[in-house]
């Protein structure tokens, strides 16, 4: 498994992983018509912009055949006013490649970048019904707050987690 920084050429592969993961991860959480209408092409355009943004960092996981099977994205959200902090904004791994240590490798790569940027505190938002929240907890993230949000016509609980010390993740 190769973990590397993403390039614009990876946008299509990232978009496929993103859409496919949303369809598996959120199938019991979000309305099915919303998930069915997700578009690889629209996500590809979003990922081209994300990869090109200077303050955003995207890393991909490639299998031995060179296919993107996961990715992580982070930087500092415009709404984040906390000094020396950043945000893990997305991590998705295709269902067949989960529980193989890929998430750990991706998070470590992003957090090494955050450390180089001087970020001490990292935030991540996750829907309460998304089981990936347990992944964050396993890596030492602590629940900071819960907010009610509306997404795709559904009212959901958004959990905000924080790492106050990323050194443990980097071990």
Residue frames relative to the residue before (quaternion, step in Angstrom):
aa qw qx qy qz dx dy dz
X 1.0000 0.0000 0.0000 0.0000 0.00 0.00 0.00
X 0.1736 -0.7868 0.5882 0.0692 3.55 -0.80 1.06
X 0.1274 -0.7505 0.6453 0.0637 3.56 -0.94 0.99
X 0.1519 0.7939 -0.5706 0.1456 3.58 -0.73 1.06
X 0.6090 -0.5297 0.4343 0.3999 3.52 -1.32 0.32
X 0.4600 -0.6966 0.4861 0.2585 3.57 -1.00 0.86
X 0.1863 -0.7272 0.6463 0.1370 3.51 -1.30 0.53
X 0.6999 -0.4544 0.3316 0.4401 3.58 -1.26 0.24
X 0.6001 0.5761 -0.3547 0.4267 3.60 1.09 -0.64
X 0.6514 0.5237 -0.3078 0.4546 3.61 1.22 -0.40
X 0.4301 0.7475 -0.4431 0.2449 3.60 1.23 -0.30
X 0.6632 0.5031 -0.3228 0.4503 3.60 0.90 -0.81
X 0.6665 0.4977 -0.3004 0.4667 3.60 0.91 -0.87
X 0.6347 0.5131 -0.3202 0.4810 3.57 1.04 -0.80
X 0.6432 0.5325 -0.3206 0.4472 3.60 0.96 -0.88
X 0.6415 0.5188 -0.3235 0.4634 3.59 0.97 -0.81
X 0.6560 0.4919 -0.3080 0.4825 3.58 0.91 -0.91
X 0.6488 0.5402 -0.3188 0.4308 3.58 0.91 -0.94
X 0.7046 0.4530 -0.2679 0.4760 3.59 0.75 -1.03
X 0.6772 0.4925 -0.3077 0.4518 3.60 0.83 -0.93
X 0.6560 0.5005 -0.3116 0.4712 3.59 1.01 -0.75
X 0.6150 0.5261 -0.3573 0.4662 3.59 0.98 -0.73
X 0.6734 0.5105 -0.3031 0.4404 3.59 0.92 -0.87
X 0.7075 0.4132 -0.2759 0.5026 3.62 1.04 -0.61
X 0.6890 0.5031 -0.2848 0.4370 3.59 0.89 -0.94
X 0.8074 0.3117 -0.1313 0.4833 3.56 0.87 -0.96
X 0.3415 0.7844 -0.4774 0.2006 3.63 1.22 0.17
X 0.7319 0.3610 -0.2314 0.5297 3.63 1.08 -0.55
X 0.6637 0.5265 -0.2831 0.4496 3.58 1.31 -0.14
X 0.7847 0.2673 -0.1059 0.5492 3.58 0.94 -0.97
X 0.6174 -0.5411 0.4079 0.3995 3.60 -1.18 0.47
X 0.5300 -0.6718 0.4213 0.3004 3.58 -0.88 0.97
X 0.6251 0.5348 -0.3637 0.4370 3.62 1.02 -0.65
X 0.6061 0.5381 -0.3503 0.4695 3.59 1.10 -0.63
X 0.6887 0.4775 -0.2806 0.4679 3.59 0.85 -0.97
X 0.6438 0.5351 -0.3186 0.4446 3.59 1.00 -0.80
X 0.7187 0.4566 -0.2418 0.4653 3.57 1.11 -0.68
X 0.4078 0.6897 -0.4959 0.3349 3.61 1.22 0.15
X 0.2145 -0.8074 0.5451 0.0697 3.55 -0.95 0.90
X 0.4703 -0.6600 0.5127 0.2834 3.56 -0.91 0.96
X 0.6640 0.5315 -0.3083 0.4261 3.57 0.92 -0.92
X 0.6664 0.4843 -0.3055 0.4775 3.60 0.93 -0.86
X 0.6513 0.5012 -0.3138 0.4755 3.58 0.99 -0.80
X 0.6000 0.5555 -0.3634 0.4465 3.59 1.03 -0.69
X 0.6531 0.5127 -0.3083 0.4642 3.59 0.93 -0.89
X 0.6353 0.5192 -0.3212 0.4728 3.59 1.01 -0.83
X 0.7013 0.4737 -0.2827 0.4514 3.59 0.90 -0.88
X 0.5608 0.5579 -0.3966 0.4657 3.59 1.11 -0.47
X 0.6678 0.4915 -0.2930 0.4760 3.58 0.94 -0.91
X 0.6587 0.5201 -0.3112 0.4459 3.58 0.91 -0.91
X 0.6735 0.4949 -0.2947 0.4633 3.57 0.90 -0.91
X 0.7014 0.4780 -0.2636 0.4582 3.58 1.02 -0.78
X 0.5612 0.6096 -0.3949 0.3968 3.61 1.18 -0.37
X 0.5082 -0.7059 0.4143 0.2680 3.58 -0.71 1.13
X 0.7617 0.3839 -0.2033 0.4808 3.58 0.91 -0.84
X 0.6102 0.5255 -0.3397 0.4859 3.57 1.27 0.38
X 0.1393 -0.8022 0.5796 0.0331 3.56 -0.97 0.88
X 0.0325 -0.7999 0.5973 -0.0490 3.54 -0.68 1.19
X 0.0438 -0.7753 0.6301 -0.0043 3.54 -0.96 0.98
X 0.2091 -0.7812 0.5788 0.1047 3.55 -1.11 0.74
X 0.2842 -0.6912 0.6336 0.2002 3.50 -1.37 0.42
X 0.1106 -0.7888 0.6041 0.0257 3.56 -0.76 1.11
X 0.3844 -0.6911 0.5523 0.2638 3.55 -1.04 0.75
X 0.7452 -0.4265 0.2758 0.4321 3.59 -1.28 0.02
X 0.6577 0.4842 -0.3069 0.4886 3.60 1.23 -0.33
X 0.5541 -0.6342 0.3794 0.3832 3.60 1.28 0.05
X 0.4952 0.6462 -0.4321 0.3879 3.59 1.26 0.30
X 0.4291 -0.6823 0.5278 0.2681 3.58 -0.96 0.86
X 0.0790 -0.8188 0.5686 -0.0057 3.55 -0.71 1.15
X 0.7999 0.0317 -0.0286 0.5986 3.57 1.31 -0.09
X 0.0417 -0.7915 0.6088 0.0348 3.54 -1.28 0.30
X 0.1599 -0.7406 0.6415 0.1197 3.50 -1.38 0.30
X 0.1050 -0.7891 0.6051 0.0123 3.55 -1.11 0.77
X 0.1983 0.7897 -0.5663 0.1278 3.56 -1.00 0.76
X 0.1215 0.7524 -0.6403 0.0955 3.50 -1.38 0.19
X 0.5494 -0.5510 0.4476 0.4407 3.55 -0.84 -0.97
X 0.3897 -0.7266 0.5193 0.2249 3.56 -0.61 1.18
X 0.5958 -0.5685 0.4336 0.3658 3.57 -1.17 0.60
X 0.6869 0.4911 -0.2764 0.4589 3.58 1.11 -0.69
X 0.5730 0.5939 -0.3758 0.4217 3.60 1.25 -0.23
X 0.0741 -0.8261 0.5585 -0.0137 3.56 -0.45 1.27
X 0.4764 0.6740 -0.4373 0.3572 3.60 1.27 0.13
X 0.4651 -0.6999 0.4758 0.2598 3.55 -0.79 1.08
X 0.8522 0.1034 -0.1077 0.5015 3.58 -1.12 0.79
X 0.5686 0.5798 -0.3940 0.4304 3.57 0.95 0.86
X 0.1291 -0.7756 0.6132 0.0758 3.52 -1.32 0.38
X 0.3758 -0.7216 0.5446 0.2038 3.52 -1.37 0.02
X 0.2770 -0.6682 0.6623 0.1951 3.50 -1.08 0.83
X 0.1378 -0.8571 0.4937 0.0515 3.60 -0.29 1.21
X 0.8077 -0.0432 0.0164 0.5878 3.61 1.16 -0.36
X 0.1050 0.7307 -0.6738 0.0307 3.51 -1.21 0.67
X 0.0857 0.7891 -0.5985 0.1085 3.55 -0.73 1.10
X 0.0325 -0.7661 0.6417 -0.0146 3.53 -1.05 0.90
X 0.5301 -0.6319 0.4555 0.3348 3.57 -0.86 0.95
X 0.6432 -0.5886 0.3436 0.3490 3.54 -1.00 0.94
X 0.6904 0.4970 -0.2836 0.4426 3.61 0.91 -0.89
X 0.7198 0.4151 -0.2355 0.5042 3.60 1.25 -0.30
X 0.4673 0.6704 -0.4504 0.3597 3.58 1.26 0.15
X 0.8025 0.2774 -0.2423 0.4694 3.54 -1.31 0.51
X 0.5523 0.5818 -0.4036 0.4400 3.56 1.11 0.77
X 0.6208 -0.5710 0.3346 0.4203 3.59 1.26 0.19
X 0.4301 0.7147 -0.4552 0.3116 3.59 1.28 0.02
X 0.6379 0.5372 -0.3278 0.4440 3.58 0.94 -0.86
X 0.6402 0.5259 -0.3159 0.4623 3.56 0.98 -0.85
X 0.6664 0.4929 -0.3017 0.4710 3.59 0.94 -0.86
X 0.6604 0.5054 -0.3129 0.4589 3.59 0.96 -0.82
X 0.6774 0.4864 -0.3069 0.4586 3.58 0.83 -0.93
X 0.6328 0.5292 -0.3357 0.4546 3.58 1.00 -0.76
X 0.6395 0.5276 -0.3234 0.4561 3.61 0.97 -0.83
X 0.6783 0.4756 -0.2919 0.4781 3.59 0.87 -0.92
X 0.6801 0.4899 -0.2998 0.4555 3.59 0.91 -0.87
X 0.5731 0.5485 -0.3848 0.4719 3.63 1.14 -0.47
X 0.6366 0.5065 -0.3181 0.4869 3.58 1.04 -0.77
X 0.6430 0.5208 -0.3175 0.4632 3.57 0.95 -0.88
X 0.6348 0.5256 -0.3264 0.4629 3.58 0.98 -0.83
X 0.6555 0.5107 -0.3035 0.4663 3.59 0.97 -0.88
X 0.6747 0.4787 -0.2802 0.4870 3.59 1.15 -0.63
X 0.5252 -0.6564 0.3983 0.3670 3.58 1.27 -0.14
X 0.4054 0.7015 -0.4868 0.3263 3.58 1.24 0.33
X 0.1992 -0.7922 0.5710 0.0822 3.56 -0.83 1.04
X 0.7665 0.2581 -0.1065 0.5783 3.55 1.13 -0.77
X 0.0757 -0.7967 0.5995 0.0137 3.57 -0.93 0.93
X 0.1998 -0.7724 0.5970 0.0844 3.53 -1.00 0.95
X 0.0022 0.7586 -0.6509 -0.0286 3.55 -1.26 0.50
X 0.2289 -0.7545 0.6040 0.1163 3.54 -1.08 0.86
X 0.0574 0.7899 -0.6058 0.0763 3.56 -0.98 0.87
X 0.5005 -0.6332 0.4938 0.3235 3.55 -1.07 0.70
X 0.5913 -0.6186 0.3926 0.3371 3.55 -0.96 0.90
X 0.7197 0.4481 -0.2499 0.4677 3.60 0.97 -0.83
X 0.5434 0.5983 -0.4018 0.4305 3.60 1.29 -0.02
X 0.4092 -0.7528 0.4660 0.2208 3.56 -0.55 1.19
X 0.5270 0.6401 -0.4200 0.3689 3.63 1.18 -0.27
X 0.4900 0.6505 -0.4451 0.3723 3.58 1.20 -0.24
X 0.6161 0.5461 -0.3438 0.4516 3.58 1.13 -0.60
X 0.5624 0.5750 -0.3676 0.4669 3.58 1.22 -0.55
X 0.6759 0.4846 -0.2948 0.4705 3.59 0.86 -0.94
X 0.6437 0.5222 -0.3189 0.4596 3.56 0.97 -0.85
X 0.6352 0.5404 -0.3223 0.4479 3.59 1.00 -0.81
X 0.7153 0.4020 -0.2377 0.5199 3.58 1.18 -0.55
X 0.6844 -0.5612 0.2640 0.3833 3.55 1.19 0.54
X 0.4318 0.6772 -0.4902 0.3388 3.61 1.19 0.17
X 0.2197 -0.7749 0.5837 0.1026 3.55 -1.04 0.86
X 0.5186 -0.6400 0.4727 0.3132 3.55 -1.04 0.82
X 0.2160 -0.7925 0.5633 0.0897 3.56 -0.75 1.10
X 0.7774 -0.2008 0.1644 0.5730 3.59 0.89 -0.96
X 0.2951 -0.7111 0.6107 0.1851 3.51 -1.40 0.27
X 0.0629 -0.7861 0.6147 0.0124 3.56 -1.00 0.89
X 0.3879 -0.6629 0.5807 0.2700 3.56 -1.24 0.53
X 0.0188 0.7881 -0.6148 0.0236 3.57 -0.94 0.92
X 0.3083 -0.6940 0.6068 0.2346 3.54 -1.33 0.30
X 0.0858 0.7835 -0.6062 0.1063 3.53 -0.86 1.03
X 0.8447 -0.0278 -0.0294 0.5336 3.55 -0.80 1.07
X 0.7167 -0.4646 0.2483 0.4570 3.57 1.01 0.80
X 0.6511 0.4842 -0.3200 0.4891 3.58 1.26 0.04
X 0.3330 -0.6998 0.5859 0.2369 3.58 -1.14 0.64
X 0.0127 -0.8246 0.5604 -0.0764 3.54 -0.64 1.19
X 0.4148 -0.6599 0.5582 0.2844 3.53 -1.30 0.35
X 0.1724 -0.7649 0.6169 0.0690 3.54 -0.85 1.08
X 0.1945 -0.7730 0.5966 0.0930 3.54 -0.79 1.07
X 0.1648 -0.7573 0.6242 0.0991 3.55 -0.99 0.85
X 0.1220 -0.7889 0.6019 0.0211 3.53 -0.70 1.19
X 0.1428 -0.7819 0.6015 0.0805 3.55 -1.26 0.45
X 0.1928 -0.6848 0.6851 0.1565 3.48 -1.29 0.65
X 0.2279 -0.7898 0.5572 0.1179 3.58 -0.60 1.11
X 0.7680 0.1391 -0.0705 0.6212 3.56 1.31 -0.38
X 0.2020 -0.8285 0.5126 0.0999 3.60 -0.28 1.23
X 0.4390 0.7235 -0.4534 0.2797 3.60 1.22 -0.18
X 0.6412 0.5347 -0.3359 0.4360 3.62 1.02 -0.69
X 0.6270 0.5291 -0.3324 0.4653 3.57 1.11 -0.63
X 0.6937 0.5096 -0.2606 0.4373 3.57 1.10 -0.75
X 0.4860 0.6784 -0.4320 0.3420 3.61 1.25 -0.11
